[in-house]
Amino acid sequence: MNSLKYPLSNVQVELLKLFSTNLSENDLKELKILISRFYSQKAIKEADKLWDQKDYSNKDMDKWLNEQS
């Protein structure tokens, strides 16, 4: 038996326990969407926090979007 070079993270262990049976393709798709939403909400929350800390405005965003690269 091959041993892992890197230990599993706590979330990997929990997911393995939780999903020890096969999911239908539809359930797997729904799970992927759920996980994607979880991480996108966390990213939005952090971006909003940074936005407030830096006191950015919509005018700043418009300026950035219209800058030539």
Protein Blocks (a to p, Z undefined) as FASTA:
>chain_A
ZZdfbdcdfklmmmmmmmmpccdfklmmmmmmmmmmmmmmmmmmmmmmmmmmnopafklm
mmmmmpcZZ
